[in-house]
Amino acid sequence: MKWKDILFILGLSAVLGACEKKDIEVFTTDDAGIYFQLIKGYYGTTTEIYTDSLDYSFASLPASMKDVILPATVRTMGKVADYDRPFKVVVDKEGTTAIEGVHYEIDLDSVVVPAGKSSANVNVRFFRTDDLMEKSVRLALRLEDNEHFKCYFPEYKNMNTYSSTGVLIHGDSFSFTLSEMYTIPWYWRVIIETDYFGVWTPKKFVVINLVCGFTMDDWNNAGGTGAKIIYGRCGFFATMVQKYLQEQADAGTPVVDSDGKYMQLDSDYAVDYSRYE
């Protein structure tokens, strides 16, 4: 199969234009290509839209969840093999700010395209760390050639229809951007800050959500008919959080707030940290 035929099938029109101007060698029987291709969405019923990056916020998860597994999908060109084929992925250190063992863990020594398959996932476990409330971190992966696969597509079009206009994305690299940044909910700022929970901080917000079982939807709907968070119940919720913070303090594991001080709510729900003075 010639290069331009493969590019036509994949809809890589931007590359096709260049390939038509020069001779392309025919693949040998054992040649196979590999590239990242994560489906971002669909346009209509047949058009797939691809991406070479993924942004994720832990703010969308319940506070009790401490990690998440996210995939980077690879796809292959050429014949499907009847045996597992390892492929090579490395961490691109120049494009990475995430710290292995702190922000993520990944096993790059056992990634394979399974027998009879033309795709596989590179799964990364990301951890919910406190610093993600203040900044985002990035993990960049890069495919490299090995004895089974070649990285033939440094770039290709982000749509599977060759006649459509699209932008170029990277075929040999993929990046994750992780964060957990919050903005103060309007109900906290306007209704309950001075009476119950005190000054808002990202970490206090997470602790309250953990103890009370709140979600972002609960905050977005706060104060409405049938809402979980209403002014009349906030005293009960503040008492729950105060009890939790006191138990942590008494156990020798006091909760530290975003400003480095021991976490406190409103003065009516004060936590006793005197043993640490």
KOLDRENLO-368228 format. One record per residue (C-alpha): residue number from 1; residue in three letters; x, y, z. Coordinates in steps of 0.02 Angstrom, whole numbers, always signed. Example, Ala and Ser with C-alpha at 12.3 -4.5 7.8 and 13.67 -1.06 7.14 Angstrom:
<atom roba="1" fipa="ala" c1="+615" c2="-225" c3="+390"/>
<atom roba="2" fipa="ser" c1="+684" c2="-53" c3="+357"/>
//
This chain:
<atom roba="1" fipa="met" c1="+0" c2="+0" c3="+0"/>
<atom roba="2" fipa="lys" c1="+69" c2="+170" c3="-46"/>
<atom roba="3" fipa="trp" c1="+84" c2="+314" c3="+77"/>
<atom roba="4" fipa="lys" c1="-39" c2="+423" c3="-16"/>
<atom roba="5" fipa="asp" c1="-170" c2="+284" c3="-11"/>
<atom roba="6" fipa="ile" c1="-154" c2="+270" c3="+177"/>
<atom roba="7" fipa="leu" c1="-164" c2="+458" c3="+198"/>
<atom roba="8" fipa="phe" c1="-319" c2="+461" c3="+90"/>
<atom roba="9" fipa="ile" c1="-403" c2="+329" c3="+199"/>
<atom roba="10" fipa="leu" c1="-363" c2="+425" c3="+358"/>
<atom roba="11" fipa="gly" c1="-421" c2="+589" c3="+283"/>
<atom roba="12" fipa="leu" c1="-254" c2="+673" c3="+307"/>
<atom roba="13" fipa="ser" c1="-276" c2="+797" c3="+168"/>
<atom roba="14" fipa="ala" c1="-144" c2="+919" c3="+231"/>
<atom roba="15" fipa="val" c1="-10" c2="+788" c3="+218"/>
<atom roba="16" fipa="leu" c1="-79" c2="+715" c3="+58"/>
<atom roba="17" fipa="gly" c1="-49" c2="+874" c3="-38"/>
<atom roba="18" fipa="ala" c1="+135" c2="+866" c3="+2"/>
<atom roba="19" fipa="cys" c1="+150" c2="+680" c3="-31"/>
<atom roba="20" fipa="glu" c1="+81" c2="+693" c3="-207"/>
<atom roba="21" fipa="lys" c1="+232" c2="+795" c3="-259"/>
<atom roba="22" fipa="lys" c1="+361" c2="+661" c3="-224"/>
<atom roba="23" fipa="asp" c1="+385" c2="+475" c3="-243"/>
<atom roba="24" fipa="ile" c1="+339" c2="+370" c3="-93"/>
<atom roba="25" fipa="glu" c1="+412" c2="+200" c3="-63"/>
<atom roba="26" fipa="val" c1="+294" c2="+53" c3="-44"/>
<atom roba="27" fipa="phe" c1="+277" c2="-25" c3="+128"/>
<atom roba="28" fipa="thr" c1="+360" c2="-193" c3="+155"/>
<atom roba="29" fipa="thr" c1="+255" c2="-333" c3="+227"/>
<atom roba="30" fipa="asp" c1="+312" c2="-298" c3="+405"/>
<atom roba="31" fipa="asp" c1="+293" c2="-109" c3="+402"/>
<atom roba="32" fipa="ala" c1="+168" c2="-38" c3="+526"/>
<atom roba="33" fipa="gly" c1="+135" c2="+139" c3="+586"/>
<atom roba="34" fipa="ile" c1="+70" c2="+204" c3="+752"/>
<atom roba="35" fipa="tyr" c1="-3" c2="+371" c3="+806"/>
<atom roba="36" fipa="phe" c1="-106" c2="+450" c3="+944"/>
<atom roba="37" fipa="gln" c1="-289" c2="+476" c3="+905"/>
<atom roba="38" fipa="leu" c1="-415" c2="+516" c3="+1042"/>
<atom roba="39" fipa="ile" c1="-592" c2="+552" c3="+984"/>
<atom roba="40" fipa="lys" c1="-646" c2="+722" c3="+1050"/>
<atom roba="41" fipa="gly" c1="-821" c2="+721" c3="+978"/>
<atom roba="42" fipa="tyr" c1="-928" c2="+705" c3="+824"/>
<atom roba="43" fipa="tyr" c1="-994" c2="+821" c3="+692"/>
<atom roba="44" fipa="gly" c1="-1153" c2="+754" c3="+616"/>
<atom roba="45" fipa="thr" c1="-1170" c2="+567" c3="+603"/>
<atom roba="46" fipa="thr" c1="-1008" c2="+517" c3="+519"/>
<atom roba="47" fipa="thr" c1="-873" c2="+646" c3="+554"/>
<atom roba="48" fipa="glu" c1="-756" c2="+609" c3="+698"/>
<atom roba="49" fipa="ile" c1="-654" c2="+749" c3="+777"/>
<atom roba="50" fipa="tyr" c1="-487" c2="+704" c3="+854"/>
<atom roba="51" fipa="thr" c1="-375" c2="+787" c3="+983"/>
<atom roba="52" fipa="asp" c1="-194" c2="+772" c3="+1038"/>
<atom roba="53" fipa="ser" c1="-223" c2="+836" c3="+1215"/>
<atom roba="54" fipa="leu" c1="-342" c2="+816" c3="+1361"/>
<atom roba="55" fipa="asp" c1="-383" c2="+944" c3="+1495"/>
<atom roba="56" fipa="tyr" c1="-456" c2="+874" c3="+1656"/>
<atom roba="57" fipa="ser" c1="-511" c2="+953" c3="+1819"/>
<atom roba="58" fipa="phe" c1="-536" c2="+858" c3="+1981"/>
<atom roba="59" fipa="ala" c1="-667" c2="+988" c3="+2024"/>
<atom roba="60" fipa="ser" c1="-790" c2="+880" c3="+1927"/>
<atom roba="61" fipa="leu" c1="-762" c2="+731" c3="+2043"/>
<atom roba="62" fipa="pro" c1="-836" c2="+697" c3="+2215"/>
<atom roba="63" fipa="ala" c1="-715" c2="+751" c3="+2351"/>
<atom roba="64" fipa="ser" c1="-696" c2="+570" c3="+2408"/>
<atom roba="65" fipa="met" c1="-611" c2="+518" c3="+2245"/>
<atom roba="66" fipa="lys" c1="-423" c2="+537" c3="+2259"/>
<atom roba="67" fipa="asp" c1="-366" c2="+481" c3="+2087"/>
<atom roba="68" fipa="val" c1="-425" c2="+454" c3="+1909"/>
<atom roba="69" fipa="ile" c1="-364" c2="+349" c3="+1763"/>
<atom roba="70" fipa="leu" c1="-359" c2="+437" c3="+1595"/>
<atom roba="71" fipa="pro" c1="-315" c2="+359" c3="+1426"/>
<atom roba="72" fipa="ala" c1="-213" c2="+414" c3="+1278"/>
<atom roba="73" fipa="thr" c1="-270" c2="+308" c3="+1131"/>
<atom roba="74" fipa="val" c1="-150" c2="+246" c3="+999"/>
<atom roba="75" fipa="arg" c1="-201" c2="+175" c3="+830"/>
<atom roba="76" fipa="thr" c1="-101" c2="+78" c3="+703"/>
<atom roba="77" fipa="met" c1="-81" c2="+73" c3="+514"/>
<atom roba="78" fipa="gly" c1="-46" c2="-84" c3="+415"/>
<atom roba="79" fipa="lys" c1="-102" c2="-262" c3="+442"/>
<atom roba="80" fipa="val" c1="-170" c2="-325" c3="+607"/>
<atom roba="81" fipa="ala" c1="-53" c2="-452" c3="+686"/>
<atom roba="82" fipa="asp" c1="-100" c2="-614" c3="+774"/>
<atom roba="83" fipa="tyr" c1="+20" c2="-578" c3="+918"/>
<atom roba="84" fipa="asp" c1="+43" c2="-438" c3="+1045"/>
<atom roba="85" fipa="arg" c1="+152" c2="-297" c3="+981"/>
<atom roba="86" fipa="pro" c1="+241" c2="-185" c3="+1107"/>
<atom roba="87" fipa="phe" c1="+257" c2="-2" c3="+1060"/>
<atom roba="88" fipa="lys" c1="+368" c2="+132" c3="+1133"/>
<atom roba="89" fipa="val" c1="+305" c2="+282" c3="+1231"/>
<atom roba="90" fipa="val" c1="+415" c2="+400" c3="+1331"/>
<atom roba="91" fipa="val" c1="+381" c2="+550" c3="+1442"/>
<atom roba="92" fipa="asp" c1="+430" c2="+710" c3="+1354"/>
<atom roba="93" fipa="lys" c1="+523" c2="+796" c3="+1495"/>
<atom roba="94" fipa="glu" c1="+532" c2="+963" c3="+1407"/>
<atom roba="95" fipa="gly" c1="+343" c2="+974" c3="+1396"/>
<atom roba="96" fipa="thr" c1="+305" c2="+899" c3="+1567"/>
<atom roba="97" fipa="thr" c1="+282" c2="+989" c3="+1733"/>
<atom roba="98" fipa="ala" c1="+192" c2="+847" c3="+1823"/>
<atom roba="99" fipa="ile" c1="+300" c2="+745" c3="+1942"/>
<atom roba="100" fipa="glu" c1="+297" c2="+556" c3="+1928"/>
<atom roba="101" fipa="gly" c1="+248" c2="+475" c3="+2092"/>
<atom roba="102" fipa="val" c1="+168" c2="+637" c3="+2151"/>
<atom roba="103" fipa="his" c1="+47" c2="+689" c3="+2015"/>
<atom roba="104" fipa="tyr" c1="+41" c2="+530" c3="+1913"/>
<atom roba="105" fipa="glu" c1="+97" c2="+351" c3="+1890"/>
<atom roba="106" fipa="ile" c1="+116" c2="+260" c3="+1725"/>
<atom roba="107" fipa="asp" c1="+186" c2="+94" c3="+1665"/>
<atom roba="108" fipa="leu" c1="+269" c2="+121" c3="+1497"/>
<atom roba="109" fipa="asp" c1="+361" c2="-46" c3="+1496"/>
<atom roba="110" fipa="ser" c1="+209" c2="-153" c3="+1460"/>
<atom roba="111" fipa="val" c1="+110" c2="-55" c3="+1331"/>
<atom roba="112" fipa="val" c1="+57" c2="-166" c3="+1186"/>
<atom roba="113" fipa="val" c1="-63" c2="-171" c3="+1042"/>
<atom roba="114" fipa="pro" c1="-152" c2="-337" c3="+1080"/>
<atom roba="115" fipa="ala" c1="-159" c2="-477" c3="+955"/>
<atom roba="116" fipa="gly" c1="-297" c2="-451" c3="+828"/>
<atom roba="117" fipa="lys" c1="-316" c2="-267" c3="+874"/>
<atom roba="118" fipa="ser" c1="-270" c2="-104" c3="+788"/>
<atom roba="119" fipa="ser" c1="-280" c2="+11" c3="+940"/>
<atom roba="120" fipa="ala" c1="-232" c2="+19" c3="+1123"/>
<atom roba="121" fipa="asn" c1="-238" c2="+138" c3="+1271"/>
<atom roba="122" fipa="val" c1="-94" c2="+212" c3="+1367"/>
<atom roba="123" fipa="asn" c1="-175" c2="+229" c3="+1538"/>
<atom roba="124" fipa="val" c1="-111" c2="+357" c3="+1664"/>
<atom roba="125" fipa="arg" c1="-166" c2="+367" c3="+1845"/>
<atom roba="126" fipa="phe" c1="-172" c2="+547" c3="+1906"/>
<atom roba="127" fipa="phe" c1="-178" c2="+592" c3="+2090"/>
<atom roba="128" fipa="arg" c1="-280" c2="+729" c3="+2172"/>
<atom roba="129" fipa="thr" c1="-146" c2="+834" c3="+2254"/>
<atom roba="130" fipa="asp" c1="-169" c2="+997" c3="+2350"/>
<atom roba="131" fipa="asp" c1="-61" c2="+1098" c3="+2232"/>
<atom roba="132" fipa="leu" c1="-184" c2="+1070" c3="+2090"/>
<atom roba="133" fipa="met" c1="-300" c2="+1194" c3="+2177"/>
<atom roba="134" fipa="glu" c1="-171" c2="+1329" c3="+2141"/>
<atom roba="135" fipa="lys" c1="-96" c2="+1277" c3="+1974"/>
<atom roba="136" fipa="ser" c1="-112" c2="+1157" c3="+1830"/>
<atom roba="137" fipa="val" c1="+17" c2="+1024" c3="+1787"/>
<atom roba="138" fipa="arg" c1="+54" c2="+944" c3="+1619"/>
<atom roba="139" fipa="leu" c1="+110" c2="+772" c3="+1567"/>
<atom roba="140" fipa="ala" c1="+174" c2="+755" c3="+1388"/>
<atom roba="141" fipa="leu" c1="+196" c2="+584" c3="+1306"/>
<atom roba="142" fipa="arg" c1="+289" c2="+547" c3="+1145"/>
<atom roba="143" fipa="leu" c1="+288" c2="+395" c3="+1032"/>
<atom roba="144" fipa="glu" c1="+453" c2="+330" c3="+965"/>
<atom roba="145" fipa="asp" c1="+498" c2="+202" c3="+834"/>
<atom roba="146" fipa="asn" c1="+532" c2="+23" c3="+884"/>
<atom roba="147" fipa="glu" c1="+547" c2="-145" c3="+797"/>
<atom roba="148" fipa="his" c1="+357" c2="-157" c3="+775"/>
<atom roba="149" fipa="phe" c1="+299" c2="+19" c3="+734"/>
<atom roba="150" fipa="lys" c1="+359" c2="+178" c3="+651"/>
<atom roba="151" fipa="cys" c1="+296" c2="+353" c3="+691"/>
<atom roba="152" fipa="tyr" c1="+248" c2="+405" c3="+516"/>
<atom roba="153" fipa="phe" c1="+129" c2="+546" c3="+563"/>
<atom roba="154" fipa="pro" c1="+204" c2="+692" c3="+659"/>
<atom roba="155" fipa="glu" c1="+47" c2="+787" c3="+606"/>
<atom roba="156" fipa="tyr" c1="-121" c2="+749" c3="+530"/>
<atom roba="157" fipa="lys" c1="-292" c2="+828" c3="+510"/>
<atom roba="158" fipa="asn" c1="-411" c2="+822" c3="+659"/>
<atom roba="159" fipa="met" c1="-557" c2="+753" c3="+559"/>
<atom roba="160" fipa="asn" c1="-588" c2="+587" c3="+473"/>
<atom roba="161" fipa="thr" c1="-668" c2="+664" c3="+318"/>
<atom roba="162" fipa="tyr" c1="-532" c2="+712" c3="+194"/>
<atom roba="163" fipa="ser" c1="-641" c2="+842" c3="+108"/>
<atom roba="164" fipa="ser" c1="-678" c2="+941" c3="+267"/>
<atom roba="165" fipa="thr" c1="-575" c2="+1087" c3="+330"/>
<atom roba="166" fipa="gly" c1="-482" c2="+1045" c3="+489"/>
<atom roba="167" fipa="val" c1="-330" c2="+1093" c3="+592"/>
<atom roba="168" fipa="leu" c1="-171" c2="+992" c3="+608"/>
<atom roba="169" fipa="ile" c1="-138" c2="+897" c3="+769"/>
<atom roba="170" fipa="his" c1="+11" c2="+794" c3="+825"/>
<atom roba="171" fipa="gly" c1="+14" c2="+610" c3="+788"/>
<atom roba="172" fipa="asp" c1="+171" c2="+568" c3="+885"/>
<atom roba="173" fipa="ser" c1="+134" c2="+662" c3="+1046"/>
<atom roba="174" fipa="phe" c1="-8" c2="+679" c3="+1171"/>
<atom roba="175" fipa="ser" c1="-26" c2="+786" c3="+1327"/>
<atom roba="176" fipa="phe" c1="-133" c2="+790" c3="+1484"/>
<atom roba="177" fipa="thr" c1="-165" c2="+949" c3="+1583"/>
<atom roba="178" fipa="leu" c1="-230" c2="+923" c3="+1760"/>
<atom roba="179" fipa="ser" c1="-298" c2="+1047" c3="+1887"/>
<atom roba="180" fipa="glu" c1="-426" c2="+1071" c3="+2024"/>
<atom roba="181" fipa="met" c1="-459" c2="+1256" c3="+2023"/>
<atom roba="182" fipa="tyr" c1="-619" c2="+1324" c3="+2099"/>
<atom roba="183" fipa="thr" c1="-708" c2="+1490" c3="+2105"/>
<atom roba="184" fipa="ile" c1="-806" c2="+1540" c3="+2259"/>
<atom roba="185" fipa="pro" c1="-990" c2="+1492" c3="+2240"/>
<atom roba="186" fipa="trp" c1="-1108" c2="+1639" c3="+2240"/>
<atom roba="187" fipa="tyr" c1="-1211" c2="+1564" c3="+2382"/>
<atom roba="188" fipa="trp" c1="-1059" c2="+1555" c3="+2495"/>
<atom roba="189" fipa="arg" c1="-1005" c2="+1732" c3="+2455"/>
<atom roba="190" fipa="val" c1="-1175" c2="+1814" c3="+2472"/>
<atom roba="191" fipa="ile" c1="-1270" c2="+1708" c3="+2599"/>
<atom roba="192" fipa="ile" c1="-1165" c2="+1601" c3="+2716"/>
<atom roba="193" fipa="glu" c1="-984" c2="+1660" c3="+2727"/>
<atom roba="194" fipa="thr" c1="-1001" c2="+1770" c3="+2882"/>
<atom roba="195" fipa="asp" c1="-1117" c2="+1654" c3="+2978"/>
<atom roba="196" fipa="tyr" c1="-1052" c2="+1477" c3="+2956"/>
<atom roba="197" fipa="phe" c1="-900" c2="+1428" c3="+2854"/>
<atom roba="198" fipa="gly" c1="-794" c2="+1585" c3="+2866"/>
<atom roba="199" fipa="val" c1="-676" c2="+1647" c3="+2731"/>
<atom roba="200" fipa="trp" c1="-678" c2="+1538" c3="+2576"/>
<atom roba="201" fipa="thr" c1="-521" c2="+1444" c3="+2524"/>
<atom roba="202" fipa="pro" c1="-503" c2="+1307" c3="+2394"/>
<atom roba="203" fipa="lys" c1="-447" c2="+1177" c3="+2520"/>
<atom roba="204" fipa="lys" c1="-585" c2="+1219" c3="+2645"/>
<atom roba="205" fipa="phe" c1="-709" c2="+1204" c3="+2504"/>
<atom roba="206" fipa="val" c1="-647" c2="+1028" c3="+2465"/>
<atom roba="207" fipa="val" c1="-652" c2="+976" c3="+2649"/>
<atom roba="208" fipa="ile" c1="-831" c2="+1039" c3="+2669"/>
<atom roba="209" fipa="asn" c1="-884" c2="+947" c3="+2512"/>
<atom roba="210" fipa="leu" c1="-800" c2="+788" c3="+2575"/>
<atom roba="211" fipa="val" c1="-879" c2="+793" c3="+2748"/>
<atom roba="212" fipa="cys" c1="-1053" c2="+847" c3="+2691"/>
<atom roba="213" fipa="gly" c1="-1057" c2="+751" c3="+2528"/>
<atom roba="214" fipa="phe" c1="-1083" c2="+908" c3="+2422"/>
<atom roba="215" fipa="thr" c1="-1052" c2="+915" c3="+2235"/>
<atom roba="216" fipa="met" c1="-1030" c2="+1064" c3="+2120"/>
<atom roba="217" fipa="asp" c1="-1210" c2="+1039" c3="+2064"/>
<atom roba="218" fipa="asp" c1="-1265" c2="+1059" c3="+2245"/>
<atom roba="219" fipa="trp" c1="-1177" c2="+1227" c3="+2253"/>
<atom roba="220" fipa="asn" c1="-1242" c2="+1283" c3="+2085"/>
<atom roba="221" fipa="asn" c1="-1420" c2="+1246" c3="+2143"/>
<atom roba="222" fipa="ala" c1="-1397" c2="+1309" c3="+2321"/>
<atom roba="223" fipa="gly" c1="-1544" c2="+1402" c3="+2396"/>
<atom roba="224" fipa="gly" c1="-1670" c2="+1339" c3="+2269"/>
<atom roba="225" fipa="thr" c1="-1825" c2="+1237" c3="+2299"/>
<atom roba="226" fipa="gly" c1="-1775" c2="+1061" c3="+2352"/>
<atom roba="227" fipa="ala" c1="-1590" c2="+1108" c3="+2357"/>
<atom roba="228" fipa="lys" c1="-1472" c2="+1014" c3="+2472"/>
<atom roba="229" fipa="ile" c1="-1384" c2="+1173" c3="+2525"/>
<atom roba="230" fipa="ile" c1="-1503" c2="+1300" c3="+2602"/>
<atom roba="231" fipa="tyr" c1="-1472" c2="+1431" c3="+2735"/>
<atom roba="232" fipa="gly" c1="-1577" c2="+1343" c3="+2867"/>
<atom roba="233" fipa="arg" c1="-1469" c2="+1185" c3="+2860"/>
<atom roba="234" fipa="cys" c1="-1299" c2="+1271" c3="+2858"/>
<atom roba="235" fipa="gly" c1="-1284" c2="+1267" c3="+3048"/>
<atom roba="236" fipa="phe" c1="-1299" c2="+1079" c3="+3042"/>
<atom roba="237" fipa="phe" c1="-1170" c2="+1067" c3="+2904"/>
<atom roba="238" fipa="ala" c1="-1049" c2="+1183" c3="+2994"/>
<atom roba="239" fipa="thr" c1="-1065" c2="+1075" c3="+3150"/>
<atom roba="240" fipa="met" c1="-1023" c2="+921" c3="+3047"/>
<atom roba="241" fipa="val" c1="-866" c2="+1002" c3="+2978"/>
<atom roba="242" fipa="gln" c1="-814" c2="+1073" c3="+3147"/>
<atom roba="243" fipa="lys" c1="-829" c2="+898" c3="+3223"/>
<atom roba="244" fipa="tyr" c1="-724" c2="+824" c3="+3084"/>
<atom roba="245" fipa="leu" c1="-589" c2="+956" c3="+3101"/>
<atom roba="246" fipa="gln" c1="-584" c2="+934" c3="+3290"/>
<atom roba="247" fipa="glu" c1="-569" c2="+746" c3="+3274"/>
<atom roba="248" fipa="gln" c1="-423" c2="+769" c3="+3155"/>
<atom roba="249" fipa="ala" c1="-340" c2="+890" c3="+3274"/>
<atom roba="250" fipa="asp" c1="-365" c2="+776" c3="+3424"/>
<atom roba="251" fipa="ala" c1="-292" c2="+629" c3="+3325"/>
<atom roba="252" fipa="gly" c1="-132" c2="+726" c3="+3291"/>
<atom roba="253" fipa="thr" c1="-173" c2="+758" c3="+3108"/>
<atom roba="254" fipa="pro" c1="-237" c2="+937" c3="+3106"/>
<atom roba="255" fipa="val" c1="-303" c2="+998" c3="+2939"/>
<atom roba="256" fipa="val" c1="-200" c2="+1138" c3="+2864"/>
<atom roba="257" fipa="asp" c1="-288" c2="+1265" c3="+2755"/>
<atom roba="258" fipa="ser" c1="-230" c2="+1341" c3="+2589"/>
<atom roba="259" fipa="asp" c1="-141" c2="+1481" c3="+2683"/>
<atom roba="260" fipa="gly" c1="-37" c2="+1360" c3="+2787"/>
<atom roba="261" fipa="lys" c1="-137" c2="+1392" c3="+2947"/>
<atom roba="262" fipa="tyr" c1="-247" c2="+1268" c3="+3038"/>
<atom roba="263" fipa="met" c1="-419" c2="+1264" c3="+2959"/>
<atom roba="264" fipa="gln" c1="-557" c2="+1361" c3="+3045"/>
<atom roba="265" fipa="leu" c1="-738" c2="+1401" c3="+3007"/>
<atom roba="266" fipa="asp" c1="-837" c2="+1547" c3="+3077"/>
<atom roba="267" fipa="ser" c1="-795" c2="+1586" c3="+3259"/>
<atom roba="268" fipa="asp" c1="-957" c2="+1505" c3="+3319"/>
<atom roba="269" fipa="tyr" c1="-888" c2="+1340" c3="+3256"/>
<atom roba="270" fipa="ala" c1="-708" c2="+1361" c3="+3312"/>
<atom roba="271" fipa="val" c1="-589" c2="+1213" c3="+3318"/>
<atom roba="272" fipa="asp" c1="-471" c2="+1199" c3="+3469"/>
<atom roba="273" fipa="tyr" c1="-291" c2="+1190" c3="+3410"/>
<atom roba="274" fipa="ser" c1="-217" c2="+1243" c3="+3576"/>
<atom roba="275" fipa="arg" c1="-114" c2="+1083" c3="+3592"/>
<atom roba="276" fipa="tyr" c1="-13" c2="+1142" c3="+3442"/>
<atom roba="277" fipa="glu" c1="+29" c2="+1314" c3="+3510"/>
//
